[in-house]
């Protein structure tokens, strides 16, 4: 057995499921699964034989020119051997062709389009697809990668001067370089010199998908196909279809408060952790073992309120008027905000309305206050409230939106949606204003702001056709699958003697958000403006295709199209599920 075959056999022993191909990226070996012969090996076999015969070379002559053994070439042409990329480089040079000519289907008419699986990991979902390769001064490659949770791919250094551009479309990629780890989240990208050892890792719990472009330093990267793909998805996300509506029983029917009045479900916040919905009412839910915050599973048939569980940690129970939830960008912590719409600095009687909370996902018993008052016995995020006052610049305001998006510094950018601002609770204007600040996670699982709160975004719905009501911002939601931000606005007004409630949904890319561009108004698939018939107050992204909307209708019990009944019970909260089309 020659040295090359020995090295390849050793590679098979170390990683029997490793399949990889690519000239520029210097992936080590093309290997095939013991139980499956991949098309790429068949293509290599057919192409090498075809090109050799066209060049009128014997197997021995080609083997001599490529500086490999004849035995190796015979096995390559049979498709029965593990081929190192060094060998393919030598063969391509000896045959006078570029690398892609050896790996693409022999019958392919498009030399730039390859679209072949070139690497698979231990998990069947983990794979790399060589999408395209086009000669410039040197060869350029475009790849589509998928890594399952826990998967890792290690690469030797590329040739000197080569660079890679990575664009993450789903999940979170950890790029391990010789001197640092770089985390690239959905919607973000990174360009780096690849003439060093590097690795791709999926350390999260979700599937990771990213586009990889490999090119020499002197060549412009093939960014256009990637930009076009993102623009296509942005247009796609502006239309939805209602797939399910219903009500959720949030507490026992007939539940009354300490004044003997029926408790009303007013769901103002929702989040989704991949298995369960987390919801909150902006009014307390009284009773031993209950709180305004609860969770319930979501399956293919919808939310299951028969398995509802309340979060009863004292700190979670003491906060009042929850308005929104948000996951941190790494998906490891949950944030919750109240409205911050009232305070009594003398008696501290209203501190419960001023809470920004954080806890590790799935561990609400470890909840902490963000930016608490430093004085002993004074509850609430009063230090944070002072930062809000300085940033908003009005004596009265109401926070109803909360989201966390990737940032170029720290661990993310926290966004707060302002719905109302003015002189007082009865002298204000509805606004669609977003303020924010970058933050860093602390060793104690809390967050620390690393800059001042500042204005980030604002828009005016009155400029859009089809928006017939003045509305305020009621929810923010980051979509990590498409690197988009959703904004929910709602209205409560009167027409004649009748109360009219409802809301609208808006979306824009993170790039457009940071550029201050106006959002896109979401419509039905037939182009009609999506106007919620209920007061939309919370939104959760469920996956790449679905959204979940909850409503806070206050004392309005009408159900409309949500149910065949005319009115809901006070313990019920209506919801809507949407599918992107």
N, C-alpha and C positions, 0 to 999 in steps of 0.2 A: 504494500500500500504506500503510495507516494505521500509526501508531506502535506500536499493540499487536501487529498482525500482524508488523511488522518485528522487534519484540523477540522474538516467539515463533519466527520463522524463524531468528534469530540463536541462540536457545537450541537449536534442532534441529541447527544446524551444529556447535555446541560439544559436544553430547552426544546423538547420534542414538538412543541406546537408553534414554533417560531417560523413565520413566513414573511419574507421581506425582499423587496427589490428596489433599486434606485441607484443611479450612477453618482449623481452629484452628492447625495446625502450620505454616501458611504455606509449604508446599512450592511451589516457584516455578511450575511449568508441568505440565499434563497433556500428555504427548507419547506418540505411539504409534510402535512399531517399524515401519520401512518395509515389512516383510514380514508384519506381523501387526496386525490391527485389534483392540485389546483391548475386552473387554466393557464396561469402564467408560465408554469414549467412546460406545458404542452406548446405554448407559443414560442418559448425560447428554443425548444427542440426543433420545431418546424422552421423557424426563422434562420437558425444557424445552418441547418442543412441546406435550405433553399439558397441562402446567400453564398454558401461555400461552393455549391454546384454552379451558381451563376458566375462565380469568379474562377471556375475551372480549377479548383484546388482539391487535392486529395486530403483525406483526414490527416495524414501525416504532415503534409505541407502546411496546412492551416495550424496544426498543433505546434509545429516548429516556429512559425511566425508569431503565434500568440504566446510562445514560451510556456506551454502546458503539455502534459503528457497526452499521447494519443488515446490512452485508455480513458482519460478524463473526457476528451472530446467525444469519444464513442458513447459514453454514458450520457453526456449532455444531449446528444442528438436522439437518444432513446427517451429522454425525459426521466431518467431513473437515478439522477445523482443530485446531491446538494451542491449548488453552484455559488462560489464566493463572488462577491461583486468585483473583486480584483480580476477574477477570471473573465467576467463579462466585459469589463473595461478592455482587457487585452484582446478579446475576440472581436469587439466592435472596432477597435483600432486596426486590427489585422484585416478585417473585412472592409474597411473604409466606410463605415456607417456610424451613426450616432447611437447612443444607448437605447433610445426608445424603439429603434428598429428591431431590437432583439426581443422586447417584451410585449409589444402590441400584437393584436391578432393579425396573422399573416394576410387575411383578406381585407383588412381595414383600408379604406380609401382616404381617410383623413389622418395624415401623419401627426397632427397636433393632438388628436383626441385618442387617449389610451383607455382611461376608465377601467383599470384592472386592479383587483385586490392584490396588494403587494406585501402586506404584513398582517398577521393575525396574532392576537395575544392568547393568554390562557383562557380568558372568557370569550365565548363565541361572538359577543357583541363588539369586542375590541378589534379594530382593523384599521389599516391604512390603504387608501385607494389612490393610486397615481392617476390623476385626472388628465393631465396634459403635459406635454414636453415640447418645447419649440426652440430650434436653434437660434441663438443670437450670435454675439462674438463667441460665446460658449453656450452650452445647453442650459435651458431654464425649465423648471418643473413646477407643477401645481398639484397639490395633494389634498385629499379629504380624509381626515382622521377621526376615529371614534375610539374612545377608551372607556371601558367599564369601571365602576368604582374599585379602587385598589390596584388597578392595572398600572404598569410602568414600562416604558421603552427607553433603552439606553443606546446611545450612538457614539461611535468614534468620531474624531474631528474630521471636518470636511477639508478640502484643499484650501490653501492659504488665500485669503481675500474673499471667500464666499460668505454670504449673509443669508439669513432666513427671515421671513416675515410670517408671523402667526396671527390669525384672527380667530378668536373663540366665538362660536355661535351658540353654544349651549354648555352650561356647567362652568367649571373652574379648572384651569390648567396650571399646574405648578411646573415651571421650567427650571430645571436644576442645571446651573452652569458651574464652572470650576470654582468660582469664588462666591457665588450667591444663589439663592432661590428667588425666583420672580413669579408672583401669582398673577395670572391673566384671567380676568373674569369675562363672562359673556358680554359681547359688545365691545370689548377692548382688544387691543392688539399690541404686539411688541416686535421690534426689529433688532436683531443681534448678530454679531459675527459668529458663524458656525464652525470656524476653524479651531474649535476647542471641543473637548468632550462635553456632552450635554445629555439630558434625559427629560422625557415627558412623563409626568405623573398625574394621576387622578386620585387625589386624596379625599375627595368628597364622597357623598352618598348618591349623587345623580350621575347619569350618563354624561360624558364629556365629548363634545364635537368641536373640531376646529379645522380651519383651512391653513395649509402650509404652502408657502411659496419659496422656492430655493433659487437663488440667482447669484451671479458674480457681482462684485462691488460696482463694476463699471456699467452694469445694465440696469435699466429701470425695471422695477418689479411689475409683475402682471396683476395690477390692482383692479383693473377694470372689471373682470368677471366677478370679483368679490363685491365691488361697489354695486354692480348691477343686481346681484343676488340680494343684497340688503335692501335696495330700493324696492325690489319686487315684494319682499315680505312686508315692508312698511305699507304699501298700497293694500296688500291682502288683509292687514290687520285693521283696516279702517271700516270693515264690514263684518257684521255678526248675524247670527241666527239664534233665536230663543229656542232652547232645547228642552227646558224643564222649568216649571214654576210650582210653588207650593208654600206651605207654612211649616214652621218649626215650633213645637211646644217647648217653651223656655223654662217653664215652672208649672206647678200644679194649677189647674183651673180653679178660679175662685180665690186665689191668694190675695190677702189684704195687708195693707201696711199698718203702722201703729195708730193711724187715725181712722182706721176702719174702711179706707177706700181701696177699691180694686187696684192691684198692681198692674201696670201696663208694660208690655214688652216693647222697648224702644231700642232696637239693635242699631248701634252706631259704628261698630268696628268688627272687622272679620279678617282672619289670616288663615293660611293653610300650611301645614308642616309636612305634607306628603301623605299623611294618613288621616289626620283629624282637622276639623275646622275649629278655630278658636274664635269665639264671639264675645261681645260685651254689650251690655245695655248702658245707656247714659243715665239711667235711674237705678237706685239700689234694688236688689232682689232680696227681700228680708227672709229671715228664718234660719234656724240652726242648720249648719251644713250647706248653706247656699251663699252665693255671692253674685255680683253683677257680671263676673267673667266665668265662662264655661266652655267646654269643648265637647265635640261629638264626632263620631266617625263619618266618613264620606266614602260610599262605595258606588258601584255601577248603577244602583237604583236611586242614588241621591243621599242626602243627609239622613242619618238614623238617630232621631231624637229619643229613642228608647234606651240609648246608651249614653245619655248626656251626663257629664261629670262637671261639678263646680270646682273652681280653683279657690280654696278657702284659706290659703296662707294669710295671716292677719294683715300684712302690708298690702296685699292685693284687695282684700275686703275693705280696707279703710279708704282707699282712693274712690272718688266719686266723679261721675260724669266722664266715663271713658269715651274717647272719640276716634282713636285709630290704633292699629298695630302695625309693626314692621319687623321683618327679619333682617338681621345684619347681612352684609354681602356674602359672608362665608356660610350663612345658614345655621350658625351655631347658637345664636342668641335671639331672643324675642324682646322687642321694645314695645312699650305701651304708653300712650299719652292721654291725659285728661284735657279738658278744655281751657284751663287757665283763664277763665272768663270772669272770675271774681276773687277778691282777697280782702281780708280784714287784718291789716298789719298790726293793729293794736291787740286784738284778742286772739288772733290766729284761729278763730272759729271756722274759717273757710279754707284752711290749708288743704283739706281733703280734695279740693278742686284743682290743686296745683301739684300734680305728680307726673314725673317722667320716670318710668320703671324699666328695669332690665333684668332678665333671668336667663340662665342657660336653657336652650330648647329642651323641653321635656322635664325640666327640673324647676317648677315654679316655687318650690319651697326655698330656693336659693335667691329669691327676688331681692333686688336692691334699688334704692332711690338714686337717681342720677342727679348730681349737683345738689345735695341736700343742704339745708341750713346748718351752719357749723355749731349753732347753739344747742346744748343738750335739751332734749325734750321737745324741740320744735320740729314738727313733722312737715314733710313735703319738699319739693324741689325749689326752694325759695331762692337759692343762688341762681338757678337756671331762669327763674321768673325775672330776675333783674336783667339778665342777658336778653330775654325776650322784649322787655320794656324798652331797652336801649335800641334794639334793632327795629322794632315796629314804630316807635316814636309816637304812640297814641295812648291816652289814659285807659281806653277800653279796647279789648281785642278778644278774639275767640279762635283757638287752634282746633282745627278739625282734620287735618291731614298729616300723615307721617309716612316717610319712606326713607330707605337707605340705598344709595347708589354707589357704584365704584368711583374711586377718586385717584388722582395722580399722587396724592400724599396721604399719609396715615392709613387707616383701615377702611375708610369710606367717607361719604358725605351724607350727613343726616339732613333731611328736608322736612320742614314744618309748613303745613298749609294753613294760611290765615283765611278765615271765612268772613269775619266781621271785624271792623275797626272803626273807632270814633271816639266821642266824648264820654259815652255811658251806654248802658245796656238798652236804653230807649232812645239813643241818639247816635246812630251808627250807619255805616254803609256796607253793603255786601261787596266783598272783594274776592279776587282770585289771585292771591299773592303767595309766593313761596320764599321763605327765608331758610338759610341753612348754614352749616359749619362742618368742617372736616373734624374727624375724631380719631383717637387711637384707643385700642383696648388696653386695659390695665391688667396687671397680674392677678388682681382680685375679681376679674370677670365684670368689671364696670367699664364705663367709657370716660374719656377725658377729652374735652374739646381742645383742639390745637390751634384754633383761630377764633376770631370774633364772629358771632352770628351776623349775617349780612343778607341783603336782598339777592335772590338768585333768579327769580322768574316771575312773570305776571302776564296775564292776557285778558282780553275783553270779549266775552261771548256775544255782545250786542253787535259785533261786526259780522256775524255769520247769519246767512239766510236759514230760516227754519228754527231759529232760537227765538221763541216768543215771550220768554219770561226772564226777568232779572234774577240772577242766581249767584250763589256764593260757593266757594270751594268747599267740598265736604269730604273728600278722601284723595289720597295719593297712593299709588301702588307701582312698585318697580317690577318689571317683567324681565327676569334674568335669561329667559329662553331666547328672547329677541332683542334684548338691550333696549327696551322701550320704557317709557313712563306713561302710566294711565292717570288721568285726572278725572274725578267725578265732581260735578256741580249739581246742586239741587235748589229747588225754589219752593216757597210757601207764600201764597198770595191770595187775594180775593178778587173774584170777578162778579160784580154785583153784590149779592149777599152770600155767594157760595165760596167756600174755601177751595183753592186749587193747589195741588202739590205735584211734584214730579222731579225729574232730573235729566241730565245729559252726560254722555261719556265722551272723553277726548283722549287722544293718543299722539305721541310724538317720539322720535328717536332721541337717545341721550345726546347725540351730537347736535340735533336741532334745539333740544332743551337748553344746552349750555350756550348755544348761539343766540338764544332769545327768540327763536322763530315761533310763529303761531302754531298751535296744535291742530290736528285733524279732527273734525267732528265725526264721531262714529255713526254709521247708518245701518239700517237693515240691508240685507243682501240685494233688495230691489232698489236701493238708493234713497229710500225714505229716511229722514232723520230719526235716529233712535231716541225717542223721548219716553223716559220711564213714567209710568202712570202713578208710581209711588215715590216718596221722598228718598231717593238713593243716598245712602250715607256711608256704605262700606263696600270695598271691592277686594277680592282675592284672586290672584292668578293661580289656577289649579295645575296647569301643565302647558304644553306648547299650543294647545288647541282650545282650552276652556277657561272661562271666567265665572266667578260667583259673586252675585250682587245681593246685599242686604239693605233693608229699608227701616228708617225710623219715622214712622207716620204719626208720632205723638199720640193724640187721642182719636185720630181718624181711624175708624175700623173697617172702612170699605175695602173690599178685596179686588174688585174689578175682574180682570181676566186671569188673575192668579188662581182662582178657585171658583167652583160652581156656586158656592154660597155667596150671599150678598155681603156678609160681614164676618170678620174674624173674631175669635175670642180674645180677651185681653192678654191671655198668656201666649198667644201665637204671634210669630214674626214672619212676614212674607219674605220670599227670596226668589231669585231668578238665576238660572244658569244659561250662559251664552257660549256659543261655539264660533270661533273665527272662521270666516269663509273667504 
